[in-house]
Amino acid sequence: MLMFKGLLRLKGGLLLLLLVLTCWTSSLGTQLYRHAQQPIDAILVLGGSIRREMVIAETVAQGNSLPILISQGSQPPCIRLLFERVSAPLSTVWLETCADSTFDNYRYSLPTLQAWQAHHVQIVTSPSHSPRANWLAKILLGSHGIWSEMRLVQETGVPGNVENPLKTIADVVRSLGWALISQVYSINCESVFPLSSVDLTTWNEQGFTCEHQADIEMEKRDP
């Protein structure tokens, strides 16, 4: 008899959980559809190649004033020099330097995007990286009502990201788990700062290197 009651409680609990998940996913789907119709309101640049930051700097120089977050990209002084070279304003650009993977790119960027009240985010990455980047964006950002779309920057030479199908599957699985956990628990990066705060004089004293394709070897000695 006790076992029977226990089974009934378990069944009732599972049905309640299913009902809650159904309501949540339905509401989330409606929210994502609405946000997909809105204009892009933020840009997230995934680290992996300085080519991405070169393209974004040109975009900002041409008048793009959307808030931009560069997640674990090139060294900060290299990014600043890229923007200054094309006379691009620095005021809308922020750097995050905690991420060590694509999964981290999204979970550490999420609090900043939410603080910006971003609903439709453009993800900047390379074609070789886009399948995994797109899957994880749909899961990790999408589970918080943020619609995402890819902007692909062609690489020169060896791509910054070489995809492994097993890694993609593993990242998708842990992203699904984090999508649920992050509804009640978030993780913040303590190293998120404006690009304008990067001190070239200090960096020159410490020393730094930039990817050769940026062609800023001489510039970096003259802040």
N, C-alpha and C positions, 0 to 999 in steps of 0.2 A: 504493500500500500504506500509506504513512504517513498519507495523507488518510483512508483507511478506518479505521485505528486511532484517528485523531483523532475521527472521527465516533462510533466505539464508546465512546470515553471520554466524549464529550459526552452521548451517550444515557444512559450509565451514571450520569453526574453528575445529569442531569435526573431520572432515575428515583429516585435517592437523595433528591434535594431534594423530589420529590413525596411520597415515603414519609415523610420527616420532617414535611412540612407536614400530611399526612393524620393522622399520629399526634398532632401538636400540636393540631390543630383538634378532633380527637376527644376528647382529654383535656380541652381547654378547654371544650368543650360540656358535658361531664359535670360539670366544676367549676362552670360557670355555672348549670346546672340545680339543683345542690345549694345554691348560694348564694341562688338565687331563692326557695327554700323557707324560708330563714332570715329572721328579723325584720330590719327596717332598722336598721343600726348606725352610720350617719353621714348627715349632710345637707350637700349642696353647693348653695349659692345662687349662681346666675349673675348677674353685674351687668347692669344695663340699666334698672332702675326701682326707686325707693326703696320702692314698694309691696311688693316681695318681702321686703325687710328689715323692713317694718312687720308683715307677716304672721308672719314668723319670730320677731320679738320677742314678739308675742302668744303664739305657741306655747310659747316658752321660759317666759314668765310663767305659763303654765298648767301647767307641770311637765315639759316635754320636756327631758330631760337628755342627749340624744345630742350627740356632738361635732359642731360646725357650722363649716364653712369658707365664708366669703363671698368669692367670687372677683371682684376688681375691681368692687366695688359702689360705693355712694355714698361721699362723703368720710368718713373714719374718725370724726370728731367727730359727724357727723350720725347715724351708726349707733349710736354710744355713747349719744347723747341719746335716740334712739328706745327703746333697751333700758331706760335709766334711767326714762323716762317711764312705762313700764308695770311698773316694779320687776322686770324680768327679770334673773336672774343673768348675769354676764358670763363666768364661769369656763370655760364650754364653747365659747365662740365665738372663732374665729380669722379674721383677715383676710389675704388675699393680694392684692397690688397690682401684680403684674407683667403680668398678661394684658392684651392689646389686642384680643382677638377671642374668639369662642366656641371656636375651635381651641386658643387659648392657655389659656382657662379650664380645659380638661381636662388639657392636658399639664403645666401648672404646678401643678395641684391633685393630680395623680396621686401624686407623692412623699409628700405629706402624708397622703393617704388610705391609702397603703400603710403609712406609719409608724403610723397608727392601727389597722392590720390590719382595715380596712373591707372587707366582702365584699358588702354590699347597701346601696347608696347611693340616697337620695332626692334628685333634682335639682329645684330650685325655679326656675321660669322663668315666662314668660307664654305664653298660647295662641298668639300670633303667632310666637313664637320656637321653639315646641316641636318642629316637624318636624325642623329642622336640629339643634337641641340633642339630640334623641333619637337621631338617626342617629349623631352624633359620639360620644355617650356609649356607645352600643352598641359602636362600633369602638374608641375610645381607652381606655375603661375596661374594656370587655368583653375586649379582647385581653390584659388582665392579671388576668382572673378576677373582675372586680368587676361584679356585676349592678346595673343601675340602673333606676329608675322615675321617672316625671315627677310633680311636683306643680305644677299650674298656678294662677297667681295672676292674676286678672283685672285688666287695666289700666284706668285712668281717663284720659280724654283721648287724646292721641296715643300709640300703643304705643311702648315703648322700642326695639323691634326690628321693622323692616319687612323681610320676607324677600324675597330675590331668588333664583329657581330656579337661576340660573347660579352664584351664590355657594355655594348648597347643594351643587351638584354638585362644584365646585372643592374645597370643604372636605372632602367625602366622599373624594375622590380622594387628597388629601394626608394625610388621616387614615389611610387604608389603608396608605400608605407609612410613616407614622410608627408605626403599630401594629407593624410589623415591626422598624423601626430601634430603637424603644424597648425591645425585648427585650434589647438589649445596650448601649444608651446611653440615659441619662436626662438631663433638663435640670431644674435646680432654680431656684426663685425665691428670691432673697436677701431678699425683703421679705414674709415671712410672720410675723405677730406676733399675740399675744392682744389681743382687744378691750379687756381691762382695762388694757392698757399705754398706751392712747390718752390723752394729757394734754390735757384741755379748756382749761386755762389757756394752754398754749403755742399751741394752735390759735386761741384767741380773739385772742391777740396777733398771729398771722400773718394772721388773717382767713379766713373760709370761707363758702360758701353751700350751702344744702340745697334739694332740690326742693320747690317750694311746697306740693305736696299733703301733705307730711309735717307742715306747720303747726308748725314749731319755730323760726321766725324770732326770737321773743322769748326762747325758752329758751336759745338758744345764747350769749346774752350773759351768762348767769348760771350758770356751771359749778358 
